[in-house]
Amino acid sequence: MPSSLRQRISNWSLRTYSVISFLIGLYLAIGGLWLVSEGGSYYYAIAGIALLFSSVLIYFKRRSGLWIFILLFFGTLGWTMWESALDYWRWVPRMGVIVALGFILALLLPNLGFSKRASLSLSGAFAVIFIAAFSMAFVPTNWTHNATPPQVGSSLIKLGTNNGISDIDSDDWPVYGRDNNASRYSPVTDITPENVSSLKRAWQYRTKDIPLKRYGAETTPIKIDDKLYLCTARNQLVALDAQTGKQIWRYDPEVADKDIPYTAACRGVAYYKTVNSSAQQQTDINHKSTASKNALKLNALACSERIVSGTLDGRIVEVDAQTGKPCIDFGNQGEVDIKEYMGKTPSGFVAITGVPVIVKGVIITGHQVLDGQKRYAPSGVIKGFDVQTGELLWAWDMVKPNISKLPPKGETYTRGTPNMWTSATGDNDLGLAYLPMGNSSADYWSGSRTAAELKYATSLVAMDVNTGKPAWSFQTVHKDVWDYDLGSQVSLIDYPTKDGQVPALVLTSKQGDIYILNRETGEALTGVEEREVPTGGVVPETRSETQPFSTFHTLRKPDLTARDMWGVTMFDQLACRIQFQKASYQGIYTPPTTKQHWIEYPGYNGGSDWGSVAIDPSRGVLIANYNDMPNYNRLVSREEANERGWKPRDEMEHDDGGAEGAGDPQQGTPYAVDVNAGWRLPFTGLLCKQPPYGGIRAINLEDGTTLWDRPLGTARNNGPFGIASGLPLTIGTPNNGGSVVTKSGLIFIAAATDNLIRAIDINTGETVWQDVLPAGGQANPMMYREKGKSYLVIVAAGHHFMETPPGDYVIAYSLDE
């Protein structure tokens, strides 16, 4: 190559670098000055100005430009050390761009009169820094290991031993949470940390039910005798052979797509064995006509075992567990409609996504009322039905407690009241069902709520199944305007106190607090204190000056600071820091605002959500996976909401989906709401808070101490612009779904957005096995034994909100023989 051409290329390279560096400096200077004006860090403005001077001088081949850059590099290094200490993820956006610019500039040093040796030495040093930094990303961080869990059999914690636990076959998984205590504890001992690496797929079943949008089945099968029972995304009921996964029967209740609420979820089904004696059945039959006698004889025999499920269009259906045919003696030919006397219920507004609970022959099922649409949406009324006949036994309308079953003629159940969208837990001994309640309709506005709503919203309500009246309630948020409804199913335990074992329950919240309550009285058995919280915001007189906090344990991390703002580069980090400084944020329970965004941390996805917790009673350990993300929200005036065309779904021409809260109209209140779930940047889609975004923790249930804590989920399915990075970096991802814990010392969980199901050693928190799922695993796994072999089952159906790929897979694993 002629020397003149080589010189032109060198000059072009140096000037190209200078222009790019100048543009970067310009962005940092302008953004940095904006940040300073909002009360933020001075670094970005100083760095931007320094880079501008450096770029101009280098463009004109002035060595002084290099020295300014070197000062900038070491200044950035010192600032990063001051802000980040040894937190790896904080170093990435602060140093990445500067190191990259330094590497390129080092290669161009001969153009500034330096020797090639100096150029190669300096560029080599930057390359080593980059390689070392990138390699460190594969080293797990944010892990805590304080202690090893207690030995098997050493714990004083017991499951609710008088709650039907002794009636469960150890080979089965007969209810959603494995037992009536919702422990998610499997007695399996043959799959161990030592041999779990031999776990292989035993069979796979495809449901062939994948909604085009709002997919996310969230299903956990149950197992009784030699069959698995499950529901699909649109509530089709299926029975499978537990050993082979072959379909035995299938029943379709014909749920339409228009009835899908926020998510086409069906978390599971319930099983009930008829308790009527043969003599009683014969007496009933003798009083009927000949034709009726024959029908009743067949049905009495056919429906001695029943599968009970809710549907997305607000029905409870019952089918025969052996044949899948409707139980015609239940309600109207095998179904009841829970929407009766609710008034207008547009499609998608009332849906049963949780699992029905059956206590003393009474079906109690709540329902989801589509969030954010109207202040006076359909009622959150809780109903109890006879499990065999479908007769309405009682209805609880919290605003009209005198209603025992039906409202007066011409009236409806009170609209807009808190609902129970998740799954309850039943106590057969006490005759109580524990209902984790949600919020009143229009989550982010409390100005028109009644006294009864303020009492029962975001509370655990112990419902007497014999009367349909609350026995007690325990509230976790006063005057909730953060969508902190209770999503987790409670677990029942017997808890040791100075007065002996007390029947208790474990309650977890989206804020991350964990409470242990006396399940007879609702009294807190562990510390709870009312603390002052921020007030103000919109309608400040409706804010509570204090909120309850658990002193036993919380999954919640410290309040956010500007240093927690993140990005892959300093560009998106700067944008996030500007947003942080502009927002209203006073810590947890920052009140909603309309003139500026407010930060809600934790966000509405938890903390702990519908996946709930698992409890190992043999070790006295609670396993909780959790999310650690903020939301970035703003109340939007009615005028602005109207200009944007935000309307309730039933008034929209098209339902385009979208994240919950992102442009919810809250019709009937002064404000709509715009929720940026996870606080993502609009261009890159990256989260503004630094990793981890989710984790899993082992907690000693006797004293509330953390045994170990670690991030859950890798970056293999995540990246900027929605592009999967493919990198197995343990960043801790958002997660939905729970775990199962085994007596042998394993925790099985999927839940994270990396499409992996993994086994974790309960003693160390280390992953000891994993497998890639063909779709997102946003569901709780379950385990059982059949013909002497243990199986692990996960439903991989993906989830639209978690942005994991859709699917229709039921996958069973067993040890490779």
C-alpha positions, 0 to 999 in steps of 0.5 A: 500500500502506498504511504500516501494512501496509508496516511489518508486512511490513518487520518480518516480513522483518527477523524472518525474516532474524533467525530464519534467521541465528540458525539458521545461527549455532546450527549453526555454533556447535554444529558449531564447538565440536565441531570445536574439541573435535576439535582443529580451527579456532576460526573456525566456533565464533566465527562462529556465536556472533557470528551468534547475537548479531547475529541477536538484536540485529537481531531487536530492531532494535538497530544493534549487531547490524549492527556485529557482522555487519560485524565478522564479515564482515571477520573471515571475509574475513581468515580466508579470505585466511589459509587460502586465499590465491588458491585460488578454490575455497577461497573459495567455501564460506568466503565464500558464505553470509556474502556472501548474508546480507550482501546480504539484511541490506543490503536490510533496513537501512531497518528499522534506521533507515538510509537507502534510499541506504545500503541500495542502496549496500551491497546493490549492493556485495554484489551486485557481490561475488557476481557477480564471484565467480560469474564467476570460477568460469568462469575455469580455475584450478589450471592449470600450464604450465611448458614446451612439449613438444619438437619432433617428432622431437627425442626420444631416446625410442623405442617398443619398435621390435623388438616388432612395431611395424613390422608394423602398418599405419599405417591400423589400430589392431590391438590394444587399446593401438594397438600391441604397446607399448601406446603409444596413439599414432596416426600420424594427421597430417591432423586437427590443432589448426588444423582439429579444430574441423571434426570431425563425427560420421561414423556411429553404431552402437547395440549394444543391450546395456545392463545394468540395473545395474552398467553400464560397458562400458569398450570400445575397438574394434580395427581391422584392414583394413576392419573394426572389432571390439569387444565389448559390455557382456555380451561380445557380439562385433561386427564393423563396417564401418570406413567406415560403421559398418554391422554385418557380423556379431555373435556372442553367447556368452550371458553371464547377468546373474548373472555380472556382477561389479562392472561389466559391462566388456569393455575390448576384444578381441584379433586373431590371424592363424594362422601354420600353413602351408598344407602343415602344415594339409593334413598335419593334415587327411590324418590325419583321417576323411573327415567330419573332413577336410571340417570341418577344411578349412572351419575351417582356411580360416575361422579363419585370422584370429581374434578372441579375447575373455574373458567375464564368466563366465570363458571365452575365446572365439574366432571367425572374424574374417570371419564371427563363427562360433566356431573349433571347433578352439579348446578346446571348440567355440570356447571354454575355461573358465578356472575349471577347478580353481579350486574353488567359483566363484559367479556373478560371482566370476570374470570376464575384463574385461581384454583377452587378450594373445597372445605367441608364440602363447600367450594370457595372460589374467588375471581379476577376482576379486570384491573384498571378499567372502571371504578365500579367494575363487577363485584368482588363478592365471594361465594360458597357452593355445595360441591355436589349440587352446586347450590349457592350456600352463601355469598359475602358482599363486604359492603352489604354484610346482611346479604346471606345469598342473593341481593334484594330484588332489583339490586346487584352485589356491590360493584367495585369491591376487592376480589380474590383473584388468587388461590385460597387455602382451606383448614378442614379442622377449623372450617376456615378458608383463608382468602388473600384479597385484592384491592378495590377496582381502580387500584391507584385511586382510593378517594371513593372507597367505602369503610368496608373496602378500606378494611378488607382490601389487601387483607387476608380474610379467614372465612367461616365456610359454614356461615360465609362470614369473616372470622377475622382479617389481617391487613398488609396495606392500609388504603392501598394505591399501589396494587399491592394485593395479596397474590400468594396462597398462604401455607399452614403450619404448626408454629412453636411458641413459648406456650407450645405449638400453635396452629399458624399460617405463613403469609407473604406479600408483594412488598416482600414482608413475611408474616406468621399468624395464628390461623384461629385468631389472626393474631401475629405470632411474629413481630409486626410494627406500624411505621411512618411512611410518606404522605402527600401526592394526590388526595393526601388526606386519603393516605395512611400515615403508617403501614404495617411492616414485618420484623420477622423477615422481608424479601424487600431490598433497601430503598433505591438510590441514584447509584442503583440506576443502570444500563448496558452503557452509560448512555441508557444509565444516564437516561435512567438517572435523569428519570430517577431525579425527575420522579417523586420517590421517598422510599416504599409507599411513595404516594401516587402523583400526577404532575410527575412520575412516582417510583413504586418499589417493589413493583406490583409483581412482587416481592412474592406473587401467585407462585407462593412459597414452599416449606420444608417441615423436616428442616424448618426452611421456607423457600421463597423466590421473588422479584426485585424491580420497580415500577415507574408510574404516573396518574394521568388526568381524565382530560389527557386520558381522553385525548389518548383514547384510553377507554375500558376494554368493553368500549374499545374497538380492538383489544391490543393487549399490553402490560397491566396498568400501561394506559388503564383508564380507571373510568369513574375516577379523576385519573387514569394510570400509566404504569411502566412495569419493571421501569423499562426504557422505551428504545432499548427495552432495558430495565433502569434498575441494576441487576439482579431483578429476581432471586430465590432465598432459603429462610429459617422459619423458626427465627426468620434468618436468611440461610442463603440468597441468590439471583434466579435466572440467566441472561440467555433469553434477554438483551437490548431491543428484545434480542436474546443474548444467549449468554448464561450470565446469572443476572437474576431475571424477573420470574413468575411461578413457584417451587417444590422442595423435596425431603432429599434436599432439592428445590425444583423451579422454573419461573425465570425468563431464561426458559430453564427448569433447574434443581437447587441444592437446599444446603448450598443454593447451588444449581445442580441440574438444569434443562432448557424448556421449549417455552417459558416455564411460568408455572409451579412444578409438581412431583409424584411417584408412579409404579416405584418411579419418581417424576418431576412435571412442569407445564411450559406454556410461556407468558406474554407479560414475562415475554417468554415464548408461548407453548403447550407442553407438559413435560415429565422428568425421571431418573435415567435408568 
